[in-house]
Each structure stands twice: as structure tokens, then as C-alpha cells.
């Protein structure tokens, strides 16, 4: 296991590549201010290499020596397909095409975890009054195109990020209303039976899936077709959309509460992704915290843990940049994620 790098090879080009959007930044050296580059939509470019060659690298005269990317999916040995995107990351091919010294890959939520120690009050909106311990274990969970999760564990005076696919753990009904609605939920594979994962309901498409299931259960129309339409209808007072958003926050609370128990996250539970910042008022109305804490016999344990929403504009990029500036602050297993010439 290789855990420490002394010389990354600057300049470094960073990317946070999700299912829908890719965001970029450039760091000339460890002391330089980061330069944010325009974001792009992954659907607009056939491959990652094409996006770099045609839309990103022409914007700067600085030739990167290292690519450091956060990707939405489990990292594989030579080809890493993204879970909710058609791009495939091939580090050796990128090194050859762009004359690079190194390519490093991180799970996208692992990169978010790297950002957690440096987030300040201006980067967060707290849910509830509990304040997290600055040195306690932390988790970050984010509903967006999918549902991502990662942990950050404090050990031996350093931070250890724990990547995973926590969004795919089972989600179970807990109330009579759940039992009525859930048989009408269309699964990701198009069936109406079989297991639920968190991502079945707690993501953008899951919000629409939940809305349609509630409408089927109550035999009412379901005109909304996108997450934005559902949230707009909820704000306008539509009862089906309103219940959808309320239950979405309940299910999110249950899921992050489960992960908080796994990690004993006294350092805080942080919500990221594109959806949570749009639901701040609903998340703060008490139901999210109630679902989060409803973990008998450990209600008091959960009640003492802080929860908040990350409002930093580019937190995954901030995490990668923080690692590039000070790699010795973190302990990572670099085997299988670090390619060099």
C-alpha cells in the first residue's frame, strides 16, 4: 500500500465528473490560487479525452503534468466506466494522448470527503443545533443523478477517506404509508417487485419515481416528469408533490442515519449533491432530523450528531485541491488509482 506522495507533478488539472456535469480547475503549483475552468455537460462530448482536447485544454496556456479526477463510480484497474454516464476513464490512454506524468482517480464522494476538514461556516447550512466535533469521524451523502456516500475517519493524527457505494444499500419500509406506496414504485430496472436500494428513491430520478408511485397509490394524475417539476409543484401547493418531497427527506434521513451509525459520525453528517441545497427549508422542518434520529436503541447517540448541507460551490474540486496542496494530511491507499510514466 502506497499512502504518501511527496511530488504530485504540477501543474495539476482537476475534474469532478458526475453523471450529468463535469467541473474543472487548474493548479499551477501547491501555493498558487486555483483557476476554475468552465463546466460542461458530459452528454455533449463522446469521450472524456474529446472533452479535454476540444473544450478544456484550449482554454489555458498551462500544460498539465498530472490529472486528478473524481469520478462517479467504483475505480477499476485500467478502464473505469462511470455509473450514470457514458464516459469511460482510461488513465494510460490519457497519459499517452496528453503527454502526462501522472493520472490519479478518486471516487467522487471520496473527493467530497477530502473537503470536509476545510469547510467553514460559510460553506455549510446546519440542520438542527448540534455542532460536530472537528476531529470526529465524518460522512458525506449526496442525492443527485445517483446517491453517493463516503466516510472520513480520523486515525493517528491524519484523515483517512473511505470510498464506497453506500447509496446502493437496502432501504426498507417503516410506516403504513410506505407499505401502501412502495408496491407502486417502479424499480430502476423497470420492475415493480424486488429489492429497494437507497438510490431507488433518493436521487433525482428517484424523486420522480416516488411522485409517480404516490399518484398511482392515490389514483390521481401525475403530470410532473422531472425533479424540478416535482419540487416546483410542491412549492405551489400540489398535495402529491408536497408529500413526495416530505417523504424524500424522510428516506434521506433514515439512510444517512444508518451510515452515521456505521461510522459513528461524531464529526458530522454532510449532505452534498444537487438536490439537498434546493430542499433546505424542507430538510430543516424537523422531519429529516426525526427520521435521522429514529434508531432505537441509539436515539441519543444520533441526536448528538450534527447534520448540515454543503453549500460550497465546488466541494469535490476543493477536496482534490486540498489533497494536492497537502497530501501528507491524508492517508490513502494509492494502489490501483495512481498511474504514472
Protein Blocks (a to p, Z undefined) as FASTA:
>chain_A
ZZbdfbgopadddddddfkbccddddfblkbccdddddddfklpfbfklmmmmmmmmmpc
bdcfbdcdddeddddfklccdfkbcbdcdfklmmmmnopabdcdddfklmmmmmmmmpcf
klpccedjbdcdfkbccddddddfbccddddddeehiacdddddfklgccddfbfklmmm
mmmpccfkopagdjddfklmncfklmmmmmmmmmmmnopacfbfbfklmmmmmmnopakl
mmmmmmmmmmmmmmmmmmmmmnopanopcdedjklmmmmmmmmnommmmmmmmccfklmm
mmmpccdddfbfblmlmmmmmmmmmmmlpccdfehpaccZZ
